Amino acid sequence: GAYWVDLPDIASSIDNIQVQRGVGTSTNGAGAFGGSLNIQTTKLSPKAYGEYNVSYGSFHTLKNTVNAGSGLIDEKFAVDARLSKISSDGFIDRGSSDLKSYYLSGGYYGKSNIVKFITFSGLEETFQAWNGIPEARLKGDVKGIEDYINRNYLDAEDADNLRNSNSRTYNQFLYPNQVDHYQQDYYQLHYSHEFNSNWNSHLALHYTKGRGYYEEYKKGEALSKYGLNDVILNSDTITTTNLVRRRWLDNDFYGTIFSLNYNNHKKLSALLGGAWNQYNGQHFGEVIWAQYASNAAPHQRYYNDTANKTDFTVFVKLNYLLFNKLNIFVDIQERNIYYKFLGYNRFLENVYQTASLNFINPKVGLNYAFRDYTNLYASYSIGQKEPSRDDYTQSTPGSRPKPEMLQDLEAGFRHSAKMISWSVNLYYMNYKDQLIVTGQVNDVGAYIHTNVPKSYRQGIEAELGIQPFSRLTWNVNATFSQSKIKNYKEFNYDTSVLL
């Protein structure tokens, strides 16, 4: 998953962003399935620069950014850097945030070789404010608020908080350090070499370190849930306690991306590429304070889970000009995924397991150019996607979902002239075994994704651009879409019976 709060102010170090719907090209990432996002960071600036930006807004929101670059030194070297800090009290009660980040890149630009090192990092601490506002509180319904308090067994402190809060900014969390605290550090080394005018290659190494936790105050938790003994106090046996816990993530993601490119600048361009990536994740929980600590040791872990995922991909891309106006595109990808995780077996025992998946994802397209500024195109592609980690760890082999499969058919027309340009694109995305949440609980009592046999997304995308003068451009775009799951069962549970 990508959470932009982990990379505060990354936009200040971005040159452009490309968003692609549907099965993405292999160079955008092997896992590109229903869509992909390609981000290019700051390009080489030939001249030195420096700037300071400050922004202030509602709820004491403050953003400070410092950018600086050396420009091209001796026609070979360049360094770019950024420091950012963002803070806010937030709109929601106790919805504060404190975000820090940096970006640093240094490069060597030779005649045939380019070497570039990039590192960037983000540290975020945000107060937890992600739960919704009860409808009765939002409407100021006094009777409804009391019914909500009784129905959810709120204690006196929580009940007073609900009664006396602002109807638009209510936050149920009162513990002063109820925060999400996480840091990610990225390191990338890029090397490009041009053999001659037809051949070039690229190699990249990357490493990402992530670690952090969310801290929360819990009331009336069973001691046994945390591996703690009941407490005997005088003649009373205490089985529950108020406590503060931290749920940690400590993960490492690293790998390499490589490609060999050929282009004869006439009819054929070809690319052989691939990637190998390894993810090692550690998930664990700690009780950092308890009203009744029982036999707890400092930083004792009440659960400890590791997960490993290896992803290897190789692909070939070809562009060939069949005739003067007809171009064909082919992209064939093979992807292998290997999971190792702590999950349930068929006896509901929590043991280490493995899973291996292999996908072949082909893509083919045609592009016909009527003139230099008018073309017609069509493409067909297949993408397959593995279930998520939770789908494996919170299920048994008997209830484990299958991978998803997507067939993406696209066709469109583009016209681009000096004063007016327009385009129309039609798409049909046919899913097999799409993974959704239906409300069903599996054999280990977890809400995981469930395969639905047939579903689709279809639509029309249109864009119009007019440039009446050299410095004035007007653009309009529209999308008309429909997304449907053809048949599935939704499950609802009567919570009053469970209570």
N, C-alpha and C positions, 0 to 999 in steps of 0.2 A: 504493500500500500504506500501511497504518497500522501503525506500530510504537510501542507505548505507552511503550517505554523512552525514546523521543525526547521524551515529555511527562511527565516524572516528577512524581508527586503531583498530576496534573490532577484527580483525584477530589475533592481538597479545594476545588476551585472549581466543582463541578458540583452543580446542583440535582436533576436527574433524568436518567435514561438510558432510552430506549425501544429495544428490540430487536424487529425485525419480520422474520419468515421469509417467503420467497417474494418475488414481484415487489412492490417498495415503491411507495407513492404518490409521485407526481412531486415533491411538496413535500419529500420526504425526500432528494432528489437524483436527477438524471436517470439516473445509472448504476446505481441500485438494481436488482439482478438476482435473485440467489438469496437475498438478505437485505439488511437495512440497519440502521444504527445511528444513532439521533438523540440528540444530546447537548445539553442545555440548561444553560448555565453559570449562575452565581449570580444569583438574582433580586434585585430591589430590596428592600433592608431599610429600613423606615421609621425605625429607631432606630440610633444609633451603636453599634459593637461592636468588640471586640478580643480576641484569644485567642492563646495559644501552646501548641502540642502537641509533645511529645517522646515517641518510642517507641524501645525498645531490645530487641533480640532475639538469636537465635543467630548465630554467626559474626561477631560484632561489628557487627551490623546496627543502624544508627542513623538515625533520621528526625526532622528538626526542621522544624516548620511554624509560620509566623507569619501570622495573618489579621487584617485590620482593615478597618473601613468607617465612613464618615462619617454614615451615615443620610441621611434626606432633609433637605437644607438649604434653608430658605425655601420649602419645598414644591415645589422645582423641580430641585435638583441633588443628585447622589450620587456618591461615589467608593468603590470597593472594591479591595483589594490583598492579595496573598499572596506570601510568599517561602518556598521549600522547599529542603532539602538532604537527600539520602539517600546513605548510604555503607554498604558491606558488604565483608567479606573473601570472601564466597561459600562455598557448600558444596563446589564443585569446586575442586581444586587450582588456585591462581592464577586464581580466578574472581571477582576483585574488581570492584566497581562504584563509580563516583563520579558522582552525578546532582545537577543543580541546575536550578531553574526559578523563574519568577515569573508572576504574573497581575495585570493592572491594568485597571480599567474605570472610565470616567467618563461620566455621562449627564445630559442635560437632559430633564425631564419636564413638558411644558406641557399645556394643555387639549386642543389639537388636534395637537401635534407632539411626537415623541420623537426625540432624537438621542443615540446611544450609541456611544462608541469603546471598543474592546476590544483589548488587546495581551497576548500571553502567549508564553513562550519556554521551551525546554528544551535543556539541554546534558548530553549523556551521554558518559561514557568507561567502557567495560566491557572487561575482559580477555576475549579470545576463548576460550570454553569450550563451543562448540556442537557439537563432534564427539563421537560416542558412545564408550563404553568397550568394548574387545574382549571377546567372550564369555569367552575363556580367562582374562582378567584379572579379570573379574567373579566367576568361579567359583573363582579361585585355582588354576587348572589349570597346573602348572609346565610340563609337556610341551607343552600347548597354547600357552602363552606363547612357548616357544622356537620352536615351529612358526610362530607368527604373525610372530616376528622374522625368521626365515629367508624366509618366504613374501613378506614386504613389504620385504625388503632394508634393515632398519633399521641405522643406523650405531651405533657403540658408545654414544654419548651417549643416543640415543633408546631403545636396547635397555635400558640401565641404568635409565632413567626408567620404562619399562614393568615391568621386573622388581621394582623397589623401591617402586612407588607403592601407595597404598591402593586396594583393589579397588573401592571405591565412589566415589572422588573423583579417579581418574586423569585427567590432562589431558596430551595429547601435546605441547602448545605449551610451549616452555621460554624463548623469547626474552622478556626482561622488559618490552618495550613492544609485545607482540602484542595490540593493542587495536583496538576500534571506537570512533571519536571522531566525534560528529555533533551539530550544533546546528540547531534550527528556530525561526524567529521568525515569529509570526503577528500580523497587523494587520487589524482589521475596523472598518468604519464603517457603522452602521445608522441609517436614517432612516425613521420611520413618520409618516404624516399621515392624519388623519380628516377627510374632507370634510363628512360629516353622519352621521346614525345608520345610513345604508344603505351608504355608500361609504367605503373606506379604501385606502391603498396603502403599499407597503413597498419600500425600495431599500437594497441592501447592496453595499459595495465591500470587496474582500478582497485581501490580498497575503501570501504566505508565502515566506520566504527559507530555503533549506536548504543547508547545506554541511558537508562532513566527509569522513572517509576511514576505511579500515581499514588498519592497518600490519601487515606480516607479514615474517617472516624465511624466506627460501627457500634451499634447499641445491641445489647442482649445477645451476643454471639455465643454459641455453644463452645465450651472449652474443648470438647472432644473433636470439634471441627478443625482445630489447630494443633492436634496432637498433644493436648495438655490434659493433665489429670484434674478431676474434680477437687475442689478445695473444701476441706472440713474446717469450719469456723465455729468453735464451741460445739454445739450439738447439731448445727445446721450443715447440710451438704449444698455447696454452691456449684451449679453446673453451667452457669452463663456469666459473661463479663462484658463490660464496655471496653473497647480497645481501639488502638490506632494501628493500621497496617499499611505496608507498602508492597505493591505488586510491581516487580521489576522486569525489565527487558534488558538483556545484555547480549548484543549480537554483532557478528562480523560478516561482511559480504565482500567478496573479492573475486577477481577473475581477469580474463583477457578477451579482447575483441581484435579480430584480424581480418584483413582483406587484401586481395591481389586484383588489380584492375587493368583491363586492356581496352584501348579505344583507338581504332584506325582512322577516326575523324571522317569517315565516309559512310560505311554501311553498318558496321558492327561495333558494339561496345559490350564487354562482358566483365563480370565480377564474381570471383570466388571468395566467399567469406565465411566467417563463423565466430563462435564465442564459447567460452567455457567459464561458468560461474559457480561459485560455491557459497552457500549461506549456512552459517552456524548460529543458531539462536538458543539462548538460555532464558527460560521463564521461571521465576521463583518469587515466593512471597515471604515477607518478614513481619513479625509483630514487634513494633518498636515501643509500644506502651500498652499496658493492660491494667485495669482496675484490680483484677485478681490474676497475678502473673503465674500462679501455680508453679510448675517445674520448668518454666521457660528459661532458656539461656539467652544471653545477649545476641541479638540478630539471628535468633533461631528461625530456620526456614520451615514453614508448614507445608509447602509443596515445592518441588524442584523438577523441572521438565526441560529437556533439551530436544531440539529438532534440527535436522540437517537436510539440506536440499542441494543436489547437484544438477546442473542444467548444461547440457552440451548441444550445440547447434552447428550445423554446416549447411550452406545454401549456395546456389548458383543463380545468377541473374543475367539475362541476355536481352539486349535490344538490337533488333535487326531491321534494316530498311529493305523490305521486299521489293518495292517499286519506288519510283520517285516520290510517291505521296502516301504509301501505306507502310506503317511501322508496326512490328510485332514485338511484344514484351512477354518474357517468360521468367518466372521466379519459382524455383523448386527448393523446398526447405525440409530438412530432416531434423527433428528435435527429440532428444532423449532426456528424461527427467527421472531422478532417483531420490526417493524420500527415505529417511530414517527417523523414526519418531516413537514417542511413548504413547501407546494407544491401547484400546481394549481388544482382547481376543474374543472368541465366541463364548468363552466361559465368564465374560465380564471381568477378567483379570487384567490389570494395567501392566503391560509388558512392552518391551521394545519390539518394533515391527519395521518392515521395509515395504516399499511399493515402487515399482518400476513402470514407466510409461514411455511409449515411443509413438511419435506423430510424423506423418508425411503431409506437408501443407503446400499444395501447388497453387500457382497464380498465373493467369494468362490474360493478355490484353491486346487490343488492336486500336490503332489510331490512324485515321485517314485525314490528310490535309487537303482541302479543296483549293485553298490559296494560302498565302503566308499568314493570314490572319483569321482563317476559318477552319475548324477541324471537327470531326465526328469521332467518337471513341466508345469502346465497350470493353468490359473486363469481367472475368469470373475467377473467384478465388475461394479456397477452402482454408479455414482456420480451426484448430482444435486447442482446447484449453483444459489444463488439469484442475481438479478440485483444490480448494484452499487447505491450509494446514489444519484449521479447526474441523474441516470435513473428515479428515483422517483421524485426528486425535480424539474427537468426540463421537466416535462410531465404532462398530465392529465390522469385520470383513463382510458380514451378512447385510448390514445396513448402509455400507459405504456407497456414496454416489459415484456414478460414472463420469468420465470427462465430457465436456460440452463439444459440440461440433457446429460450425457455422459455414453456410454456403452464401457467398456474397456476390450478387449480380448487379453490375452498374452499367449505365449507358448515358451518354450525354452529348451535347453540342455546344461549342464555344465559338464566339465571334468577337474579334478584337480589332477595332479600327482606331483611327486617330482621335475621333470625337466621341465615339460610342462603342461600348463593349457590353456583351451580355452572354449569359450561359444558362443552360438548363441541364440538370442531372437527375436521372431517375435511379432509384436503388431498391433492391429487394434482398433482405437479409433473412435467410431461412435457417432457424435453429433446430437442432436435434439434441434432446437431453439437456436443454438449458437448465442451469441451476438457479433455483429461486427458494425463498422461504415460504412455506405453505402453512406454518403454524403447527405442523406435526412434530411430535416428540418421538425420537428413535428409541432403540432398545437399551440405550444407556441414559435416557432421560434428557437428551440434549436437543435443542432446536438447531438443526443443521440444514444446509441446502438440500433440496430434493430435485431430482430430475423430472422435468415435464417433457413428454415425448415431442410435441410440436408447438412451435411458437414462431413468430416472425415480426419483422419491422420493415415497413415500406414507406416510401415517400418521394417527394419531388423537391429539389432545391433549385432556386432561381436567383440570379444576380444580374443587376443592371448598373452600368457605370456611364456617366456622361461628363465630358470635359469640354464645356463651351469656350473656355479661355485657358491659356497655358498655366495659370496659377489657380484655377478653380476646378475642382472635381466633386461630383455628386454621386454617391453610391447608395443603392438600395438592394437589400436581399431579403428573401423569404423562404421558409421551409414549411411544407405541408406533409405531416407524417402520421402514421398509424402503427401502433405496436399492440400485438395481441398474443395471448396464450390461448391456444385453441381449446384445450380441455385439461382441467386439473381439479383436484379436490382441495378445498380449504378446510382447515381444522380449527375449531374453536372449542375451548375447554371452559366448563362451568367452574369458575374459581370458588364460588360459594360452597360447592361440593368438596373441593380440595381443602378448604378451611375447616 
